[in-house]
């Protein structure tokens, strides 16, 4: 393929980047599954030093923690601009880090720019980005830049290459551990491939290079050993090969619509056509890095340490490395047709994401507006009908499970499900509130159909009846609300001691009533101290026996 002039290539890069960023220009709240939870955490951390009310609910931690890219960038920005704008800037930074990193890798490998150098843009909106794994996706961009630097500096001074690689590894530690691990796999694969292709491939040469690689990763490994995250390093959940391959098929899904699936098929068959006509050629030196990352994908578990969906995150890295590590050898008629299809697919993909995000924005704004009406110092639990399918692609736009958390930036509310885990994040709930947090966990409580919503209400009331779960810092008379995501719209009504406050197409908000006895027990417990708990429970039992 004919090389592009540098100025033409840079103009194309800017034009494609602006097109990719279009959805972020048009919406306030990008509809990514985990994004509201992460943005709410950053909002609390930004406001905590100057907001005494929030300090009654949350505390910050200064421990060295990995996987903190979003907190490190968004929290300082949120102190000088609206948190929703800071969040969007971070989302754009993630996209540009990946696009520029893969673009730079292609340039380092081929020393020239072609139209195929922009192929990674086809992969920017993918399953992992849409799920909101933003720390990891920024790490992917840094991984690509790190591999580029390693390749570009390979023939230079050893100390300079090791220093740059060690700095990138350190930044990757704080961005995301899985990205750090894959960075190690990539440069290890590069060194193995280089060793095998050299004339003198004696084992001692490879051992020497592996020793230098150990130096690169020594500091991140030492930091992990001293981090609270290390205490969860033994958590391991394996995945079957069939499940892994299913995730490869879903790699480019963003909303589960037929068009979404069609985009995946179009990319697959266009690339297959290029391979079949021998127009697409992989850089030989990239075979080992890509192969080693692929082996890691097959061996990695679905959950390890503090990370969920570990193996699911890897296919997009393999795809980006393939896109950057290949080139077009000829421009036959078939090649022109296939590349033309890819250009059309990219334009349609951007239009699809823009339309879906703008449509989701209306629901997101409605949810935030509804929760802004709730009184401050309220407790908000979450429940969901099984039919709501909260984590299927078709329900990501917008992510109904976590949307209410965005109200934290407007009002002091306590959501027990917020991501505030001592070993994973710099935000923690106050020790007095860990009982409610453990009850709710990080996901909504499910119920089977609208007629069983009362069960969820009873479970919440039982949790509140333990005085230890309602400390005084929640206020003298905290309102207790239940956010319900459901598709059973007809059977949502008052449930005895629960009042229907707001009813929308996809969700409802209930307020728990008749909490006077629970509040009285709480006040007695916290006034008299922990020894008052048996007395409070005895009083509750006697009140039940005294009822006619």
HELIX and SHEET records of a PDB file:
HELIX    1   1 UNK A    6  UNK A   26  1                                  21    
HELIX    2   2 UNK A   35  UNK A   47  1                                  13    
HELIX    3   3 UNK A   48  UNK A   50  5                                   3    
HELIX    4   4 UNK A   52  UNK A   55  1                                   4    
HELIX    5   5 UNK A   69  UNK A   78  1                                  10    
HELIX    6   6 UNK A   83  UNK A  110  1                                  28    
HELIX    7   7 UNK A  115  UNK A  123  5                                   9    
HELIX    8   8 UNK A  127  UNK A  131  1                                   5    
HELIX    9   9 UNK A  134  UNK A  152  1                                  19    
HELIX   10  10 UNK A  158  UNK A  175  1                                  18    
HELIX   11  11 UNK A  177  UNK A  197  1                                  21    
HELIX   12  12 UNK A  203  UNK A  216  1                                  14    
HELIX   13  13 UNK A  218  UNK A  226  1                                   9    
HELIX   14  14 UNK A  228  UNK A  232  5                                   5    
HELIX   15  15 UNK A  241  UNK A  249  1                                   9    
HELIX   16  16 UNK A  258  UNK A  276  1                                  19    
HELIX   17  17 UNK A  286  UNK A  299  1                                  14    
HELIX   18  18 UNK A  311  UNK A  313  5                                   3    
HELIX   19  19 UNK A  314  UNK A  324  1                                  11    
HELIX   20  20 UNK A  333  UNK A  372  1                                  40    
HELIX   21  21 UNK A  386  UNK A  388  5                                   3    
HELIX   22  22 UNK A  393  UNK A  395  5                                   3    
HELIX   23  23 UNK A  403  UNK A  409  5                                   7    
HELIX   24  24 UNK A  431  UNK A  433  5                                   3    
HELIX   25  25 UNK A  434  UNK A  440  1                                   7    
HELIX   26  26 UNK A  450  UNK A  452  5                                   3    
HELIX   27  27 UNK A  453  UNK A  464  1                                  12    
HELIX   28  28 UNK A  467  UNK A  469  5                                   3    
HELIX   29  29 UNK A  472  UNK A  474  5                                   3    
HELIX   30  30 UNK A  516  UNK A  528  1                                  13    
HELIX   31  31 UNK A  532  UNK A  546  1                                  15    
SHEET    1   A 2 UNK A  58  UNK A  60  0                                        
SHEET    2   A 2 UNK A 427  UNK A 429 -1                                        
SHEET    1   B 3 UNK A 236  UNK A 237  0                                        
SHEET    2   B 3 UNK A 303  UNK A 304 -1                                        
SHEET    3   B 3 UNK A 307  UNK A 308 -1                                        
SHEET    1   C 2 UNK A 280  UNK A 282  0                                        
SHEET    2   C 2 UNK A 326  UNK A 328 -1                                        
SHEET    1   D 3 UNK A 413  UNK A 415  0                                        
SHEET    2   D 3 UNK A 378  UNK A 385  1                                        
SHEET    3   D 3 UNK A 445  UNK A 447  1                                        
SHEET    1   E 5 UNK A 413  UNK A 415  0                                        
SHEET    2   E 5 UNK A 378  UNK A 385  1                                        
SHEET    3   E 5 UNK A 480  UNK A 485  1                                        
SHEET    4   E 5 UNK A 507  UNK A 512 -1                                        
SHEET    5   E 5 UNK A 498  UNK A 503 -1                                        
END                                                                             
